[in-house]
């Protein structure tokens, strides 16, 4: 086993999905996820992409992500909008509730700790 892992989307078929119907607010967002790492203890890492739409999000886990392309708006319940574009990074902590709105198809890399 190697101890280094390259995030290469061409090496893996993406998982296809979307937000749960009860969380959808607008649009028909489609997700593609390349989950490169799924380690013991609940650690995940990969690349996620979504097409335009808006849905409610609730985090029980910790997530760090870095926007690779596109434009999204993350809004915490009762808080201000955060516009995210290529080069931006964010951490969502357990207990975060709000919305994710994709304005332009967005791609991010992520690390999630459950």
C-alpha positions in Angstrom: 0.0 0.0 0.0 1.2 3.4 -0.9 1.0 6.3 1.6 0.3 8.9 -1.1 -2.9 9.4 -3.1 -3.4 11.5 -6.1 -6.9 13.0 -6.7 -7.3 12.0 -10.4 -11.0 11.9 -11.5 -10.1 10.0 -14.7 -9.0 7.1 -12.5 -12.5 6.5 -10.9 -16.1 6.4 -12.0 -18.1 9.1 -10.2 -21.0 8.3 -8.0 -24.1 10.1 -9.3 -26.7 11.7 -7.0 -28.5 14.8 -5.9 -30.1 16.3 -2.8 -32.8 14.3 -0.9 -36.2 15.4 -2.4 -37.3 16.8 1.0 -34.3 19.1 1.1 -34.6 20.5 -2.4 -35.6 24.2 -2.6 -35.2 24.9 -6.3 -33.7 23.6 -9.6 -32.7 20.1 -10.4 -29.1 19.9 -9.1 -27.1 16.8 -10.0 -24.1 15.6 -8.1 -21.0 13.8 -9.2 -18.7 12.5 -6.5 -15.3 10.9 -6.8 -14.6 9.5 -3.3 -10.9 8.7 -3.4 -10.4 7.9 0.3 -12.6 6.1 2.8 -10.5 5.4 5.9 -11.2 3.6 9.1 -12.7 5.9 11.7 -14.9 7.8 9.3 -12.6 9.9 7.1 -13.5 10.6 3.5 -11.7 12.6 0.8 -12.4 13.3 -2.8 -13.9 15.7 -5.4 -17.6 16.7 -5.6 -19.4 18.6 -8.4 -22.9 20.0 -8.5 -25.0 21.6 -11.2 -27.2 24.7 -10.4 -30.0 24.4 -7.8 -30.6 25.1 -4.1 -31.1 22.8 -1.2 -31.1 22.6 2.6 -27.9 21.2 4.3 -27.4 19.9 7.8 -24.0 18.8 9.0 -23.4 16.2 11.7 -19.8 15.8 10.5 -16.8 18.1 10.1 -15.9 19.1 6.5 -13.1 21.1 5.0 -13.4 22.0 1.3 -11.6 24.0 -1.4 -13.5 25.4 -4.4 -11.9 24.4 -7.7 -14.3 26.0 -10.1 -17.8 27.5 -10.3 -19.8 29.8 -8.0 -21.9 28.7 -5.0 -23.5 30.5 -2.1 -23.6 28.8 1.4 -25.9 30.5 3.9 -26.0 29.5 7.6 -29.5 29.5 9.1 -30.0 33.0 10.5 -26.6 34.1 9.1 -25.1 35.9 6.1 -24.5 34.5 2.6 -21.0 33.4 1.8 -20.2 33.5 -1.9 -17.7 30.8 -2.9 -15.6 30.8 -6.0 -12.4 29.1 -7.3 -9.7 29.4 -4.7 -12.0 29.8 -1.7 -11.8 27.4 1.2 -14.3 26.8 4.1 -14.9 24.6 7.1 -18.4 23.5 8.0 -18.6 22.2 11.6 -21.0 19.7 13.1 -24.3 21.4 13.8 -24.2 23.6 10.7 -27.6 24.2 9.2 -28.4 26.3 6.2 -28.6 26.2 2.4 -26.2 25.4 -0.4 -27.0 27.2 -3.7 -25.0 26.5 -6.9 -25.1 29.5 -9.2 -22.6 28.0 -11.7 -21.6 24.3 -11.7 -19.3 24.0 -8.8 -16.4 21.6 -8.2 -14.7 21.2 -4.8 -12.2 18.9 -3.2 -13.1 17.9 0.3 -12.0 16.1 3.5 -14.9 14.9 5.8 -14.4 13.6 9.3 -17.4 11.9 10.8 
